[in-house]
Amino acid sequence: MNGCGNDYIFVYLPENKVTNPKELAVRLSERHFGVGSDGLVLIDKSQLADCSMRIFNADGSEANMCGNALRCAAKYIYDRGFVTKDEVSVCTLAGVKTVRLDINGGKAESAKADLGAPSLMKLGGKRAVSRTVTAGGKEYEITPIDVGNFHAVRFVKRITQKEMGIAKAISTNCPQFPDGVNVEAARVIDRGNIEVRVYERGSGETLACGTGAAATLFAAFLKGLTGPKANIILPGGVLEVEYIKGRVYVKGPAKVNFEGEIKDL
């Protein structure tokens, strides 16, 4: 399944036994010798929500949240008849999230996810809209955002391969983020549109990132670059993001690429 090209392999745990999800994520995500994906999502039953999900990146590391996977998880349980309502709750490591589905012909074709209240991250014990971090011996200005997972948003004049190299360096080799961080290279087109490319912790550059889109809009709003609503234009498509009454919402497609059976989980 994918949201704007950010693709994950979904496994329903009540019907499948997964003993080593980290190893499985690495094996299946490999695009030449595996199925190929940005990671693995395990769907399970939950006493707190309509379902739960765990997300494992392509390198096997576990993520707290993923906006695109969240929308796809909601579609997964609706399309299979596990729920019949168009508002679905999903329990994640970042808490219970709510997703409102757009239904067409009995199937969910897009979704709007409530990612909760974003905030500035603390770096060095302080919160600030603009912070300086080091990577590869150089200093870069970022806006550190927490939307259930951590993001470093950089606003640039042009999004080039050089900028994406900087994004990789910050993501993988920055002392301020010892566990790694998701990094956005963002170019404000106008107050309603932002072009973004994302280097995700544990997966590398992806075609889209829902939490990254949310983090970018929130950072742009805090810096006065946009209003509380904007289209986030990613290589894989467009996500509509809005910040309302202290909460951030991301709307976009959720699609099934294909279904299959893997004998050795």
C-alpha positions as CSV (number, residue, x, y, z in Angstrom):
1,M,0.0,0.0,0.0
2,N,1.1,3.6,-0.5
3,G,0.3,7.2,0.3
4,C,1.7,9.4,-2.4
5,G,4.3,6.8,-3.2
6,N,5.5,6.3,0.4
7,D,5.0,2.5,0.3
8,Y,4.7,-0.1,3.0
9,I,4.1,-3.8,3.3
10,F,1.1,-4.4,5.6
11,V,0.7,-7.7,7.6
12,Y,-2.3,-8.5,9.7
13,L,-1.0,-10.2,12.8
14,P,-4.2,-12.0,13.9
15,E,-3.9,-14.1,10.7
16,N,0.0,-14.2,10.6
17,K,2.8,-14.9,13.1
18,V,5.8,-12.6,12.8
19,T,8.6,-13.6,15.1
20,N,11.3,-11.1,14.1
21,P,9.7,-8.0,12.6
22,K,13.0,-6.1,12.4
23,E,14.6,-8.8,10.3
24,L,11.5,-9.2,8.2
25,A,11.3,-5.5,7.5
26,V,14.9,-5.5,6.2
27,R,14.3,-8.6,4.1
28,L,11.0,-7.6,2.5
29,S,11.8,-3.9,2.0
30,E,14.9,-4.6,-0.2
31,R,13.8,-3.5,-3.6
32,H,16.0,-5.9,-5.6
33,F,15.8,-9.2,-3.7
34,G,12.7,-8.6,-1.5
35,V,9.2,-7.2,-2.2
36,G,10.4,-3.7,-2.1
37,S,9.1,-0.9,0.2
38,D,9.9,1.9,2.6
39,G,9.2,-0.4,5.5
40,L,6.8,-2.9,7.2
41,V,3.6,-2.2,9.0
42,L,2.1,-4.7,11.4
43,I,-1.7,-4.3,12.0
44,D,-3.2,-5.9,15.1
45,K,-6.3,-5.8,17.3
46,S,-6.3,-3.2,20.1
47,Q,-8.3,-2.6,23.2
48,L,-7.6,1.1,22.9
49,A,-8.6,1.7,19.3
50,D,-10.1,0.1,16.2
51,C,-6.6,-1.4,15.5
52,S,-3.0,-0.9,16.4
53,M,0.0,-0.5,14.1
54,R,3.8,-0.9,14.5
55,I,6.0,0.6,11.9
56,F,9.5,-0.8,11.0
57,N,11.7,1.2,8.6
58,A,13.6,-0.4,5.7
59,D,16.7,-0.7,7.9
60,G,14.7,-2.5,10.7
61,S,14.5,0.4,13.1
62,E,11.1,1.0,14.6
63,A,9.3,4.3,14.1
64,N,6.8,6.0,16.4
65,M,4.6,7.3,13.7
66,C,4.1,7.6,9.9
67,G,1.3,9.7,8.5
68,N,1.0,7.9,5.2
69,A,1.1,4.5,6.9
70,L,-1.6,5.7,9.3
71,R,-4.0,6.6,6.5
72,C,-3.3,3.3,4.8
73,A,-3.9,1.4,8.0
74,A,-7.3,3.0,8.3
75,K,-8.1,2.0,4.8
76,Y,-6.8,-1.5,5.4
77,I,-9.2,-2.2,8.3
78,Y,-12.2,-0.5,6.6
79,D,-11.8,-2.2,3.2
80,R,-11.6,-5.6,4.9
81,G,-14.8,-5.0,6.9
82,F,-13.1,-4.9,10.3
83,V,-14.9,-1.6,10.8
84,T,-17.9,-0.1,9.0
85,K,-17.6,3.6,10.2
86,D,-15.8,6.3,8.2
87,E,-13.9,7.6,11.3
88,V,-11.3,5.1,12.4
89,S,-8.9,5.1,15.4
90,V,-5.4,3.6,15.3
91,C,-3.2,3.0,18.3
92,T,0.5,3.9,17.5
93,L,3.6,4.4,19.6
94,A,2.8,8.1,19.5
95,G,-0.7,7.5,20.9
96,V,-4.1,6.9,19.5
97,K,-4.7,8.8,16.2
98,T,-8.0,9.4,14.4
99,V,-8.5,9.1,10.6
100,R,-11.6,10.2,8.7
101,L,-12.0,8.2,5.4
102,D,-13.5,9.3,2.1
103,I,-15.5,6.3,0.9
104,N,-16.2,5.6,-2.8
105,G,-17.9,2.4,-4.0
106,G,-17.5,0.8,-0.6
107,K,-13.7,1.4,-0.5
108,A,-11.7,4.1,1.2
109,E,-9.8,6.1,-1.5
110,S,-8.4,9.0,0.6
111,A,-8.2,9.9,4.2
112,K,-7.7,12.9,6.6
113,A,-5.5,12.1,9.6
114,D,-5.5,14.0,12.9
115,L,-1.8,13.8,13.9
116,G,-2.4,15.7,17.2
117,A,-0.6,18.7,18.6
118,P,2.8,19.5,17.0
119,S,5.5,21.2,19.0
120,L,9.0,22.6,18.8
121,M,11.6,20.1,19.9
122,K,13.9,20.8,22.7
123,L,17.5,21.0,21.6
124,G,20.1,21.7,24.3
125,G,17.2,22.2,26.8
126,K,15.7,25.0,24.8
127,R,12.9,25.4,22.3
128,A,13.3,27.8,19.4
129,V,11.9,28.2,15.8
130,S,15.5,28.5,14.4
131,R,18.3,26.3,15.7
132,T,21.8,25.6,14.4
133,V,23.0,22.0,14.2
134,T,26.3,20.5,12.9
135,A,26.8,17.8,10.4
136,G,29.9,16.9,8.5
137,G,31.8,19.7,10.2
138,K,29.4,22.4,8.9
139,E,26.6,24.3,10.6
140,Y,23.0,24.4,9.3
141,E,19.9,26.2,10.4
142,I,16.8,24.1,11.0
143,T,13.4,24.2,12.7
144,P,13.1,21.1,15.0
145,I,9.5,19.8,15.1
146,D,7.9,17.0,17.1
147,V,4.7,15.5,15.4
148,G,4.9,12.2,17.2
149,N,8.3,11.6,15.6
150,F,11.1,14.1,15.2
151,H,11.8,16.3,12.2
152,A,14.4,18.9,11.2
153,V,12.9,21.2,8.6
154,R,15.3,23.3,6.4
155,F,13.9,26.1,4.2
156,V,16.0,26.5,1.1
157,K,15.9,28.6,-2.1
158,R,16.2,25.5,-4.4
159,I,15.9,21.8,-3.6
160,T,18.9,20.3,-5.3
161,Q,20.8,17.0,-4.9
162,K,23.4,19.0,-2.8
163,E,20.6,20.0,-0.4
164,M,19.5,16.3,-0.2
165,G,23.1,15.4,0.6
166,I,22.9,17.9,3.5
167,A,19.6,16.4,4.6
168,K,21.2,12.9,4.7
169,A,24.1,14.2,6.7
170,I,21.8,15.8,9.3
171,S,19.7,12.7,9.4
172,T,22.6,10.3,9.9
173,N,25.5,12.2,11.3
174,C,24.4,15.0,13.5
175,P,25.4,15.1,17.2
176,Q,22.2,17.0,18.1
177,F,20.2,13.9,16.9
178,P,22.2,10.9,18.1
179,D,19.3,8.5,17.1
180,G,18.9,10.1,13.7
181,V,16.1,12.4,12.5
182,N,13.8,12.9,9.6
183,V,14.9,15.9,7.5
184,E,12.8,18.0,5.1
185,A,14.3,20.3,2.4
186,A,11.5,22.8,1.8
187,R,11.0,25.6,-0.7
188,V,8.1,28.0,-0.1
189,I,6.4,28.7,-3.5
190,D,3.8,31.0,-2.0
191,R,1.7,31.1,1.2
192,G,-0.4,28.2,0.1
193,N,2.1,25.9,-1.5
194,I,5.4,24.4,-0.4
195,E,7.7,22.0,-2.3
196,V,9.3,19.4,-0.1
197,R,11.7,16.5,-0.4
198,V,12.3,14.2,2.7
199,Y,15.2,12.1,3.9
200,E,13.6,9.7,6.4
201,R,15.5,8.2,9.3
202,G,15.9,4.5,8.6
203,S,14.6,4.6,5.1
204,G,16.5,7.3,3.2
205,E,14.8,9.6,0.7
206,T,11.2,8.7,0.1
207,L,8.5,9.9,-2.4
208,A,6.4,11.3,0.5
209,C,6.2,11.6,4.2
210,G,3.0,12.5,6.0
211,T,4.5,13.6,9.3
212,G,7.2,15.4,7.3
213,A,4.4,17.3,5.5
214,A,2.8,18.2,8.8
215,A,6.2,19.3,10.3
216,T,6.9,21.5,7.3
217,L,3.6,23.3,7.4
218,F,3.9,23.8,11.2
219,A,7.4,25.1,10.8
220,A,6.5,27.4,8.0
221,F,3.5,28.7,9.9
222,L,5.7,29.5,13.0
223,K,8.2,31.3,10.8
224,G,5.4,33.4,9.2
225,L,6.0,31.9,5.7
226,T,2.5,30.5,5.2
227,G,-0.9,30.6,6.8
228,P,-2.3,27.7,8.7
229,K,-3.1,25.7,5.6
230,A,-1.0,24.7,2.6
231,N,-0.5,22.1,-0.1
232,I,2.7,20.2,0.5
233,I,4.1,19.2,-2.9
234,L,6.2,16.0,-2.7
235,P,7.8,13.9,-5.4
236,G,5.0,11.3,-5.0
237,G,2.0,13.7,-4.9
238,V,0.3,16.4,-3.0
239,L,-0.8,16.3,0.7
240,E,-3.2,18.9,2.1
241,V,-2.1,20.0,5.5
242,E,-3.8,22.4,8.0
243,Y,-3.1,23.5,11.5
244,I,-6.4,24.2,13.4
245,K,-6.9,24.9,17.1
246,G,-3.5,23.5,18.0
247,R,-3.7,20.3,16.0
248,V,-2.4,19.3,12.6
249,Y,-4.3,17.4,10.0
250,V,-3.0,15.7,6.8
251,K,-5.2,14.7,3.9
252,G,-4.2,12.5,1.0
253,P,-4.6,9.3,-0.9
254,A,-4.3,5.8,0.4
255,K,-4.0,3.1,-2.2
256,V,-3.4,-0.7,-2.5
257,N,-0.5,-1.6,-4.8
258,F,-1.1,-5.3,-4.8
259,E,-1.8,-8.2,-2.5
260,G,0.1,-11.4,-2.1
261,E,1.2,-14.3,0.2
262,I,4.6,-14.6,1.8
263,K,5.1,-18.2,3.0
264,D,8.2,-17.5,5.2
265,L,7.4,-14.7,7.7
